[in-house]
Amino acid sequence: MSAPTTKKPTVSEREARQVAEAAREQHWRKPSFAKELFLGRFRLDLIHPHPLPADEDVRRGEEFLARLREFCETRIDSALIEREARIPDEVIAGLKELGALGMKIDPKYGGLGLTQVYYNRALALAGSANPAVGALLSAHQSIGVPQPLKIFGTQEQKDAFLPRCARTDISAFLLTEPDVGSDPARLATTAVRDGDDYVLDGVKLWTTNGVVADLLVVMARVPKSENGKGGITAFVVEADSEGITVENRNAFMGLRGLENGVTRFHQVRVPAANRIGPEGAGLKIALTTLNTGRLSLPAMCVGAGKWCLKIAREWSGVREQWGKPVALHEAVGSKISFIAATTFALEAVVDLSSQMADEDRNDIRIEAALAKLYGSEMGCLMADELVQVRGGRGFETAESLRARGERAVPAEQMLRDLRINRIFEGSTEIMHLLIAREAVDAHLSVAGDLIDPDKSLQDKARAGANAGVFYARWLPKLVAGPGQLPTSYGDFKHGIDLSPHLRYVERHARKLARSTFYAMSRWQGRMETKQGFLGRIVDIGAELFAMSAACVRAERLRREGEHGREAYQLADAFCRQARIRVDELFTRLWSNTDDLDRKVVKGVLGGSYEWLEQGIVDPSGEGPWIADATPGPSARENVRRPLK
């Protein structure tokens, strides 16, 4: 066995992109509503009529939600968790007894076998009781051991680990390192083959559940050898293995009950039988797991939106200003309308994406990513608006409100707790790039070689011919469509008329595709550097997807006789709000300060504006910007806290 390397991998920007590209799914075997939307094709038939869960799935899901609700109402003290920065052991034990660790695990392994729809509703419910509880359950099941084993594990691995995950063992997912975030090509943790084992060395950062976990999914780099291709590889690791040290329990501005730490591996032996998939498949496993795993975050944002709406309604009807409730003042009322309409639309996006995931008839990799992006951004906005509606009481802590005799509403805590969702499981900026790559996949498939500097002239000529055929068929279809016919989508007119919004989506999907094509023609190989443009393209697509989901959900509720008129009203309000945002985003595609911003940034980094920083003191402590992660034995106390 060779000694572990202490040198961090050095990779170029191009090499990093190649690693990421190799990890993504290369083919589209099933239709995708969002992919078609970015191509200018509004395939309403892929989501309407709204898909519905099976009766047995509903029965099983509703029964569990009833038990979980009672548990949340009687056993979870959110103020205690916030105050002590820890979920009590008895709460976690109760969740285990309830079966909440195995919500998505097949009953044959001791799980509940809930659908994605009901799993997400359970997370929304638990997260509303306390967001740290929702995060614990989500990290364990959405990205921890159960999900990758469900998709990629051997039968022996499923038999060995899934029963434990369903009832007793908490799992965690370890990818990030002190100097590696969304650039896994620089992953430094190694796994060196030694007989029937691999030996792991390295340091992992921000290991959610890592402090209390029993099982870990660890991503490590396997050196290339005669017997293996090497590359980033996934392993199931027993958390109590010799050589594993949890060196720190991290503390954050929100989610104070989160058991998140720094984990060091020193000569940790892991059986080769615990490797998930072949060597080099780790990133593909991680990305595939996240295709549906990402839906857990927007699900909890839905729960947050519902809570924000409840508090805004109750508070703004009681608080009077200038002779009438503050809700009736237009400046406040617009915020409440935004919270209500956005909650409706976000729930529509999550429910639709989840049901499509359950049916497995559509490829939802873009839909899930859009749901995560849109939910995390809108969740923060809704919480911020609630703080504003509450005024000074929104900025005051629940403990302080309680101490002086008022209702202990944790509005400021909600804002702090939700903020991480814009960073968790892919930051907003990374999600923009990830979705943009998928959105332009069809273009790169036919014309990618034209802008690849490493391709030969013969390859470029072949690509040019293929691109000519593709665009000769595709571009004319972007000129006109059903969105220009006043009678289109007439089945969405019932008192309130939603058909104009769907026509708007159809027209602007084509406009979005034309804008993308124009940008590719203009910038070609430099397109990937235009992150501001790509981000706006993705944000437009997210708004159009949310508008579509909101209309389809409103029509479903109308047909089912459940609040149909109110649902149409909320969908109408949301679509009108979204259209204003879409129009602004289209304007900003071409009218923006991106070029000037780049010049300013160069000046900042070059020290040209250091004079602007004068007149302050910096309260930051001493120490390096990035902690040393050199492999070796730990010199710190192990703060792991198993919860058997």
Disulfide bonds with the S-S distance in Angstrom:
none
